[in-house]
Amino acid sequence: MRTVIAGGHGKIAMRVERMLAARGDEVCGLIRNPSHEDDVRQAGAWPILCDLERAGVEEVAAHLVDVDAVIFAAGAGPGSGAARKDTVDRAASSLLADAAVSAGVRRFVQISSMGAGRPPRPGTDEVWAAYIEAKTRAEDELRAHDLDWLILRPGSLTDEPGTGRVALSETALPSGQISRDDVTAVIAVLLDTPAVRHLTLELTSGDTPIPAAVESFG
């Protein structure tokens, strides 16, 4: 399988790169900072310089030729303002979806966030509210594309070791945490389960083994 990951230097993306490369897949990471190239290579992926805040559809689509799946794992990150929540968390995702359609890529996994799809609570910090709004709009725009899309909404992310057991649900889950290791493992199984598509799934730590949790939607 050949997979391209947007936000290729992110914490989840690099875990996915290591996992997929270790099992023999070909993985490419889209990055905008040349200084991140070596880190991506060390994770087992091929770095591709492509700034999704500046690129056009044709440029991005050229990087998706003969690709089996695309993962959007990019984000403006901590310290960024409300404006970049829109240009990265929403617009870059929609650009990648447009490029996937243009390049003929069917599978598109979008890493969203628990809380998306609902209005932010009154009194929410302005930047967090902008983040949730951007994720919500990115989800809506992805659903409008002719793709085998899958939206994953993890809870609060931790760097604790994965347990291999999760709660995965089409309905809203109580707020909770999930390790980045377990998010990575869920993504890997989702890539191998193409029948799970056109779903929006919330994800936290839980009691169900990851393969069984994914297969329940297949």
C-alpha positions as CSV (number, residue, x, y, z in Angstrom):
1,M,0.0,0.0,0.0
2,R,1.2,3.5,-0.8
3,T,0.0,6.2,1.6
4,V,0.5,10.0,1.7
5,I,0.2,11.8,5.1
6,A,-0.4,15.5,5.3
7,G,1.3,17.0,8.3
8,G,4.0,14.5,7.9
9,H,6.1,15.7,10.8
10,G,3.3,15.7,13.4
11,K,3.3,13.4,16.4
12,I,0.5,11.1,15.1
13,A,1.8,11.3,11.5
14,M,5.3,10.1,12.4
15,R,3.9,7.3,14.5
16,V,1.8,6.2,11.5
17,E,4.9,6.5,9.2
18,R,6.9,4.2,11.5
19,M,4.1,1.6,11.8
20,L,3.3,1.5,8.1
21,A,7.0,1.5,7.0
22,A,7.7,-1.3,9.5
23,R,5.1,-3.5,7.8
24,G,6.5,-2.8,4.4
25,D,4.2,-0.1,3.1
26,E,5.4,2.8,1.1
27,V,4.7,6.1,3.0
28,C,5.2,9.7,2.0
29,G,4.9,12.6,4.4
30,L,3.9,16.1,3.2
31,I,5.8,18.7,5.1
32,R,6.4,22.5,4.6
33,N,9.7,22.8,6.6
34,P,12.8,21.4,4.9
35,S,14.5,21.0,8.3
36,H,12.0,18.2,9.0
37,E,13.1,16.0,6.1
38,D,15.6,13.9,8.0
39,D,13.1,13.2,10.8
40,V,10.6,12.0,8.3
41,R,13.2,9.8,6.6
42,Q,14.2,8.3,9.9
43,A,10.6,7.4,10.5
44,G,10.7,5.4,7.3
45,A,8.8,7.7,5.1
46,W,9.7,9.8,2.0
47,P,9.5,13.5,2.7
48,I,7.7,15.7,0.2
49,L,8.0,19.5,0.5
50,C,4.5,20.9,-0.1
51,D,3.0,23.9,1.8
52,L,-0.7,23.2,1.8
53,E,-1.4,26.8,2.8
54,R,0.1,28.0,-0.5
55,A,-0.1,25.1,-3.0
56,G,-2.8,24.7,-5.6
57,V,-4.8,21.6,-6.4
58,E,-2.7,20.5,-9.4
59,E,0.5,20.8,-7.4
60,V,-0.8,18.6,-4.6
61,A,-2.5,16.1,-7.0
62,A,0.9,15.5,-8.6
63,H,2.1,14.1,-5.3
64,L,-0.8,11.7,-5.1
65,V,-0.3,9.8,-8.4
66,D,-0.7,6.0,-7.9
67,V,-1.4,6.5,-4.2
68,D,-3.8,4.1,-2.4
69,A,-4.8,6.3,0.6
70,V,-4.4,9.8,1.9
71,I,-4.4,10.7,5.6
72,F,-5.0,14.3,6.7
73,A,-3.1,14.7,10.0
74,A,-2.1,18.3,9.7
75,G,-2.9,21.1,12.1
76,A,-1.9,24.6,12.9
77,G,-0.7,23.5,16.3
78,P,-0.4,25.1,19.7
79,G,0.4,28.8,19.6
80,S,-1.3,29.5,16.3
81,G,-4.1,32.0,16.0
82,A,-7.6,31.7,14.9
83,A,-6.8,32.6,11.3
84,R,-4.5,29.6,10.8
85,K,-7.0,27.2,12.3
86,D,-9.0,28.0,9.2
87,T,-6.2,27.9,6.7
88,V,-4.7,24.7,8.0
89,D,-7.3,22.7,9.8
90,R,-10.0,23.4,7.3
91,A,-8.7,24.8,4.0
92,A,-5.7,22.5,3.8
93,S,-7.9,19.5,4.4
94,S,-10.3,20.5,1.7
95,L,-7.4,21.2,-0.7
96,L,-6.1,17.7,-0.1
97,A,-9.5,16.2,-0.7
98,D,-9.8,18.1,-4.0
99,A,-6.4,16.9,-5.0
100,A,-7.3,13.3,-4.1
101,V,-10.3,13.5,-6.3
102,S,-8.2,14.9,-9.1
103,A,-5.5,12.2,-8.7
104,G,-8.1,9.4,-8.5
105,V,-7.3,8.4,-4.9
106,R,-10.4,6.9,-3.2
107,R,-9.4,6.4,0.4
108,F,-9.2,9.5,2.6
109,V,-8.8,9.4,6.4
110,Q,-9.3,12.7,8.1
111,I,-8.0,13.2,11.7
112,S,-10.5,15.5,13.3
113,S,-11.2,16.2,17.0
114,M,-13.8,15.2,19.6
115,G,-16.0,18.3,19.9
116,A,-16.3,18.8,16.2
117,G,-19.8,18.8,14.8
118,R,-21.2,20.7,17.8
119,P,-21.1,24.4,18.6
120,P,-18.3,25.4,21.1
121,R,-19.6,25.8,24.7
122,P,-20.4,29.4,25.7
123,G,-17.3,31.1,27.1
124,T,-14.9,28.9,25.1
125,D,-11.6,30.4,24.4
126,E,-11.6,32.2,21.0
127,V,-8.8,30.2,19.5
128,W,-10.3,26.8,20.6
129,A,-13.7,27.9,19.3
130,A,-12.0,28.7,15.9
131,Y,-10.3,25.3,16.0
132,I,-13.5,23.4,16.6
133,E,-15.3,25.5,13.9
134,A,-12.5,24.7,11.4
135,K,-12.6,21.0,12.2
136,T,-16.4,21.0,11.8
137,R,-16.3,22.8,8.4
138,A,-13.4,20.5,7.3
139,E,-15.6,17.5,8.0
140,D,-18.6,18.9,6.2
141,E,-16.5,19.8,3.2
142,L,-14.9,16.3,3.1
143,R,-18.4,14.6,3.2
144,A,-19.3,16.6,0.0
145,H,-16.4,14.9,-1.9
146,D,-16.8,11.7,-4.0
147,L,-14.3,9.8,-1.9
148,D,-14.2,6.8,0.4
149,W,-13.8,9.1,3.3
150,L,-13.5,8.3,7.0
151,I,-13.5,10.9,9.7
152,L,-11.8,10.0,13.1
153,R,-12.5,12.2,16.1
154,P,-10.0,11.3,18.9
155,G,-10.4,12.6,22.4
156,S,-7.6,14.4,24.3
157,L,-4.3,13.0,23.0
158,T,-1.6,11.6,25.3
159,D,1.9,10.2,24.9
160,E,1.2,7.3,27.2
161,P,2.0,3.8,25.7
162,G,-0.9,2.3,23.8
163,T,-3.1,-0.3,25.4
164,G,-4.5,-1.8,22.2
165,R,-8.0,-1.3,23.5
166,V,-10.4,1.5,22.6
167,A,-13.9,2.8,22.5
168,L,-14.9,3.6,18.8
169,S,-18.4,4.9,18.2
170,E,-20.6,6.6,15.6
171,T,-22.5,8.3,18.4
172,A,-21.0,10.8,20.8
173,L,-18.7,9.4,23.5
174,P,-18.1,10.9,26.9
175,S,-15.0,13.2,26.9
176,G,-11.9,11.1,27.4
177,Q,-8.3,10.5,26.5
178,I,-6.6,8.3,24.0
179,S,-2.9,7.7,23.5
180,R,-1.3,8.7,20.2
181,D,-0.1,5.1,19.9
182,D,-3.6,3.8,20.0
183,V,-4.8,6.4,17.5
184,T,-2.0,5.2,15.2
185,A,-3.0,1.6,15.5
186,V,-6.6,2.4,14.7
187,I,-5.6,4.3,11.6
188,A,-3.5,1.4,10.4
189,V,-6.4,-1.0,10.8
190,L,-8.8,1.4,9.1
191,L,-6.5,1.5,6.1
192,D,-6.7,-2.3,5.9
193,T,-10.5,-2.2,6.2
194,P,-11.8,-0.3,3.1
195,A,-15.4,-1.4,3.9
196,V,-15.4,1.1,6.8
197,R,-16.1,4.3,5.0
198,H,-18.5,7.3,5.0
199,L,-18.5,7.2,8.8
200,T,-17.6,9.7,11.5
201,L,-16.2,7.9,14.4
202,E,-15.3,9.1,17.9
203,L,-12.4,7.5,19.6
204,T,-11.2,7.3,23.2
205,S,-9.5,4.7,25.4
206,G,-11.8,1.7,26.1
207,D,-12.1,-2.0,26.5
208,T,-12.4,-3.3,23.0
209,P,-9.4,-4.6,21.1
210,I,-8.6,-2.3,18.2
211,P,-9.2,-4.9,15.4
212,A,-12.6,-5.9,16.8
213,A,-13.6,-2.2,17.3
214,V,-12.9,-1.4,13.6
215,E,-14.3,-4.7,12.3
216,S,-17.6,-4.0,14.0
217,F,-18.2,-1.2,11.4
218,G,-17.2,-3.3,8.4
